[in-house]
Amino acid sequence: MDVAGRVAMRFTGDVVRGGSHDNLTAVRVDGEHLWVAGDETATIDRLVLDPVPTPSRAGRQRSFRLADLVQLPGPPGGETDLQGIARSGGWLWAVGSHALVRRRPKPIHDDGKVVRRLGKLRRDPNRFVIVRLAVQLGVDRRPEPVRVARDGRRSALIGAPRAESLVDLLRADAHLAPFLTIPGQDNGFDVGGLAVVGDRLYVGLRGPVLRGWAVVLELRPAQDPTDPGRLALGIFPEGARYRKHVLDLGGLGVRDLCPDGDDLLVLAGPTMALSGPVRVHRWRDAVADGGGPVVRDAELAVETVLTNGDGVDHPSAISLLGPDPLDARARLLVVYDNPSADRRPWADTVLADRVRIGVVDDGSPEAVDADDTDADPADVDPGKIDPGDGLAPVDLAFVDTVGPVDVFSPDELDDEPADETDDDSDDLAVPDDRPPLDVVADEPADEPAPVDHRHAAVLLPDHLRSIDS
């Protein structure tokens, strides 16, 4: 790893008190601003980079609660486990992990309690969302997400209460359906990163890894015509509601995605709870030609190999900085989950890396023209926000269909007394007594809530099918 410098990210208030800055899992550079999120909250933080374009610090943090911007499917304070952030036009996108959680044993637990904990799962509803936030300039002339923008744009989400989510769409998928009931830390379904280009979303999966192959899902969100606060998963011209790409990453999963012109940068790292190799690959022409269903290693050139500690300093998210006139290759910003003491010089500060990328076959640095570097097509001048909706440019008609049955129906759950010896959030979970595992839901209702399956099928009007085909 060729480190050009470090960026000291300073946090304040509840972020420091709660320690969420120690678990950063999503980042996106936005001009002179930096959007970050951790995996234990339901907030997005905005920092100001200084100096630009070669920042050494980021501060003046401001936090935005997702519950203030969209209607989450779970409690307002329930964690969303955000794993990716993207910026496109006048929108800020974020994705939850969509993963089940296995309860974690602690060193103080006896053998019996270790076994009991390993047999219980938790389902946090807020993890199963993809949010699109309307961004406008605030009174400080800096971009901020709002529920409704001055020009009428409205924040919305996929996975709204009683609406179809991404995992609902995948319940019949031959490759992924078997992993939807397996926790992310057990090579189950686990979103690792997000990139947005035009009206397409690329969702990278940390897990499952299928016989060494990683998976990226391509989605096309559409506005729900009956509710401006809800999005649906639309269809592609060929009639599919999602496209699936399998990538030969040598046994690694996707930890993040970042657009770079016609390419996608892929942060590849170990799945489950492992410490292992971490690389940044360049998926060439992924955006330009739509990317094929099978992406082999020849199409995934290694840009750089990142350091990874044993249990600490796990590279968790990447983004592209603006061009540095003195060091054109120092383009990649890398943030880390579970930072070591060396990355925590002060209690309120965490260090990220500015890493050089771009190496040709002979091993010499690739000459990168500053005019060709793209700090991410999502990074726009906040003073010139594009009001585009970031959705497929077609009219979509929605029809009611019979949707899939939720395997985590609340009426299958019963109460378990909280363990008074524990102090973590797992104790708020309610177990499911189905053998051999217990699946739990966050605050189950007395009766199962009706599921709205209006988005189970999306039809294009006939006059638009010919245009899009």
N, C-alpha and C positions, 0 to 999 in steps of 0.2 A: 504494500500500500504506500503510495507516494503522497504524503500529507504536505500540502502547501501552507497550512495554517489552521488555527482553531478559532471557533466562535464561542464566546462565553455567553450563554443564554441565562439571563437573570429573571427570576420569577418573584412574585410577591403574594401576600394575602393567603387565601384558602388553598391555593396551589401548593405553597410551601408547607402550610400546616398539615395538609392532607398527604403530602409526599407524592403527588401525581407527576411532578416533574422528574421523578426517578424512573418513570415507566413510560417514556415517550414512545409512541408507536406510529405516529403519522406526522408528516411535515410537508409543507409546500411553500416555496418562495413565491412572493407576489410583489415584484418590483422591489421597493425598499422595505417591504413587510414580510413577516414570516408567520405562517399559520401552523400551529402544532396542537397535538392532542395526545392524551395518555389513555391507558387501557382500563382505568378504574373510575372514571368519571363520566358525566354526560355533558361535557363542555368542550369548547374549542377556544384556544388562546391565541391572541395576536400579539406579536412582538415587532419592534422596529429595529431593522438592521442598521449598523453604523460601523464604519463608513461604507457607502455603496460606490463601486461594485465589489470591493474586497473587504467584506465585513470581518471584524474581529470580536464584535460583541452584538448582542441583541437584548433589548430591554423595553421599558415602558409598556409592560404587559397589560393587556385588557382581556377579560374572560367573557365568553358568551355562552349562556346555558341553552342547550337544545330545546328544553321544555318551554322556553320563552318564545321559541321561533316556530315550532311545529308541535302537533299533537302526537306524543310518543305512545306506543302501545302499552308501556308499563308505567310504573311510578315515575313522577318527574325527576326524582333524585336517583333512580336506578341507573347503574352503569350501562353504557353503550359499547364499551370495549372498542373504541374507534381504532381502525387499523389502516385507514387510508384517507387522504385529503387530496382534492383536486380543485383547480381553479379554471373556469372556462367562461369567457364573456363576462356577463354580469352576475355569475353564479359561483358559489362555493359549494362543493360536493363533499360528502363524507360517508364512510361505510363502516358499519359495525362488523364484528367478527362472524356473526351468524353461527356461533359455536356453543355447544353444550359445555358445561364445566364439571369436571370431576373434583369432588372435595379433596382438599390437600391435607395429608397427615402432617403433624408437627413433631419435632424431635421429642417433645415432652409426653407424647401419647404412648400408652402401653400397646402391646401387640393387638389386643382385641379391638381397641379403638382405631388403630391403623387399618385393620381389615374392614371395619364397619365404614369408615370414611371412604375407602377405596371402592365401596359398593354403592355409593350414592352420587347422583348427578344433579346438577342445578341448571334450570333454564331461565335466563333473564330475558324477558320479552324485548327490552330495548336494544339488545344486541342484533336483532333481526331486522335492521332498517338500513336503507340508503337514503340520505337526506340531500335535498337541493335547496340551498339557502340563497335568498335574494340579497345581493350586496349593493350598497350605495355609499356615498361619501357622508360621513358624519359631520358634526359641527366642528370637529378638529381637522377636517379635510382628509381624513384617513378612511379607508374602506371598512365597513362594518356590516355584518349580516343583520337583517331585520325580518320581521314576520311579513310585512307588506311594505314594499318600496313606494317611494313617491310617484313613480311612473306606473304603478299598478301591479308590478310583478310580485308574486307571492311565494313564500317558502313552502315547500311540500316534501313529501317523502313516499318512498315505496315501503310497504310494510306498516301502514297506518293501522290503528285499531280495527279489528274485524275485517281487514282487507288482505289480499294475497301478498305474500312475501316471496323473496327469492327461493327459499327452501321449499315453499309450496309448489313452485314451478318445477322443481327438480325431483319431486317425489317419484316420478316415473322414469328418471334418467338411468340408463343401464349402468353407467360408470359411477355415478355419484350417489344415487339413492341409498345404496347399502351403508353409506358412511354418515347419513344425516342423523342417525341416532347414536353415533359414537362421538365422545368428546374430542375437541380439537387437539388436546395434549396426548391423545391416543391414536393419532393419525386419522382422526375423524374430520368432518367438514369444518373448515376454518379459513375464513377470508383473511388474506395477508396484505393486500394493497389495492390501490385504485388509480386509474388514469382515465381522463375524460378528453375526448377529441371530437369536436363538433357535437353531433347528436348520439354518439356512441360512448358507452361506458365499458372499460376493460377492468374486470374484477379478477385479481390474481389470488389463487388459493395456496395458502401455506400447507394445507392438507385437504384431501388426501393426496399422497404421492402414490401413483399407480405403477408398481413395478419399476420405480425409478423415474417416472414421467410426471411432471407437474402439469397443472391445469389452469388455464385462463379462460374465463367466461366473457363473452362480448354481449352486451345488452343494448337495447334501444328504448329508453324510457319514453312514456307518452303521458300527456295530461289527462286526468280523469275529468270528463266534461261535466260531471255532476258535483264535483267537489274540488275547488281550486287548491285545497291543502293536501291533495292526494295525487300520487303518480302511479302509473301502471307500467308493467313490462310489455312493451309493444312488440310488433313483429317486423322481421326483415323482409325485403322484397321476395325472397324465395319462400316465404310463409313460415319460417322458423321464428320462435319467440326468443331464442338465444342461440348464439354460436359457441361452440366449444373448441378450444385449441389445446393440444397436448404438447408440452415442451420438454425436450431432452436436456434436463439440467443436471444430469449425472446423479440423480437421487435426491436432489434438493427441492424444496418447495419455494413458492413465491412469497417474499416478505414485503415487496413493494414494487410499484410500476411508476414510470415517469416518462412522459412524451419528450422526444427530442427530434423535431422535424418530422420526417416520415418514419422514424424508428421509435421503438419503445425500449427504454432502459429497464432491465429486470434485476431487482435485488434478489438473489437466490441464496437461501439459507436453510438450515436444518428444520425439519418439522418436529412436532412433539415438544418435549422439554430438553432437547439435546443442545449441547455446545459443539460446534463443528465448523467446517469450512463455510465461508461466505464470499460470494463473488457478485460482481456486477456484469451482466451480459447485455449485449446490444442485439435486440431482435430487429434485424434489418427489414425495412419496408413493411413493418407490421401494420402501419396506418395507411401507407400509400396503396398497397394492393389488397388490403383487408386481412392479410395473414391467412395462411392455409390451416387446415385442421390439424396437420402434423408439422411441428417445427423441430427440425433436427439440429444437432450440435453445430453443423456447418453454418447454419443461419443464426447462431447465437454466439457471436464472437465475444470473448472475455475482455472487458474494458479494464478491469482492475480486480485484484484479490484483496479483500478487506481483512483486517485483523479481528480476531474473535477470542475473547477471554474464556476461561473455564468457569462457567456460571455467572460471568459478568461481561459487560461491554459487548452486548449482542447488537450488531447493526440491525436496526429495525425499520428505518425509513430513509428515503433519499429524495433530493430535489435538485434542480439545476439552478445555479446562480447566474446572474448577468455576466457578460464577458469582461474578463479582467484584461485591460490593455497591456499589462506587464507580464502576464502569465496566462496565456490563452487556454491552457489545459486544466487550470485550477477551477473547474466548473461544478464539481459535484459536492453537495452538502450532505453529510451523513450524520444521523442522530442515532443514539444508542439506548436500548432498554437495559435496565439494571446496571447503571454505570458504576464503575469501580471508584475507589477513593481518589484515584488520580484524576478522574473526571468530575470530581466534586470538590473544587478548591474552597468553596464556601457552601453553607447550608442552603442558600437560595440560588446557587449557580451550578449549571451543568454545561460541560464542554462538548460541542459538536466539532466535526472535522471538515475542512475544505480539502478535497482529494482531487488529485490530477487524474484525468482519464484520457483515453485516446492513444493507442499504441498500434503501430503497423507491424506487419509480419516479421520484419527484420529486427524488431525489438526497439527501434528508435522512436522517439516521440513523434506522434503524428502532427503535422502542421495544420493547425486549426485556424481558419480565418475568422477573426472576431465578428465579421459581418455574417458569417454562416452559423455562428453559435446561436442556439435558440434556448433562452432561459426557461422554456416550456411554453408552448402555445397557449397554455392556460394563464400565463402571467401577462396581464395587461396593465396599461397605465390606468390607475384607479380614477384619474380625472376624466378618462374617456371610456367609461363603462359601456359595453355593448349590451343593449337591452334584450338581445335575443334570448329565447326561452331555453336553449340548449336541448331541445327535443326534436324528434323526427319531424321534418317539415311536411307532414301529411295530416289530413283529417282522419281521425280514428273513431270508429263506431264500436260501442261496447255492448255485449250481449250477456244475459245471464246463462250460466251453465251449472251443472252439478260439479262442485269442487272436491278436492281430496279431503279425506278425514284427517284431522289433526291428531297425531299419535300421542300428544301430550294433553289430551282433553282434561280440563280441571276436575270433572266429576270422577276421575280415576284416582284422585289424590286424597290423602287424609292428613291429619295434623300429627306432628311429632313434637314433644316438649323440647324447648331449646336447651342446649347443653350449657350449663352455667359456667363450665370451666373454660369455655372458648370466648374469644373476643373478636373473631373475624366475622365478615359478612355472611359466611356460609351458614351460620347458625340461624339465619333468618329463613333458610330454605325449608320447604315442606317435602317430606319424602314420598315416593311412590312405592307401594309395597309389592309391585310386580317382580317376581324373581327373574333372573338373578341380580338385576340392578334396580336401583331406586332412582327414578327421574323426577325431579322436583320443579315446580313452577314458582315464580315470584308472585306472592299474594294471590293465590287462586281464588276464583269467584265461587260463590255458593252454588251457582248453576252455570253450565257452560254457556259462554257468550255466543250469540249467532255469528257465523262467519259470512262475510260479504264476499261472494265470488264473482262479482261483476267483471273482474279483470281476468277471469280464467280463460277467456277467449277474446281476441281483438281482431276485428275485420276491417279491411280496407274497402272503401267505396270502389265500385267497378271502374269509375273514370280515373282513379288514381293508381290502380294496379298497373295499368299500361305505362304510366309515367315512371313508376318505381321499378318496374321489371327490367 
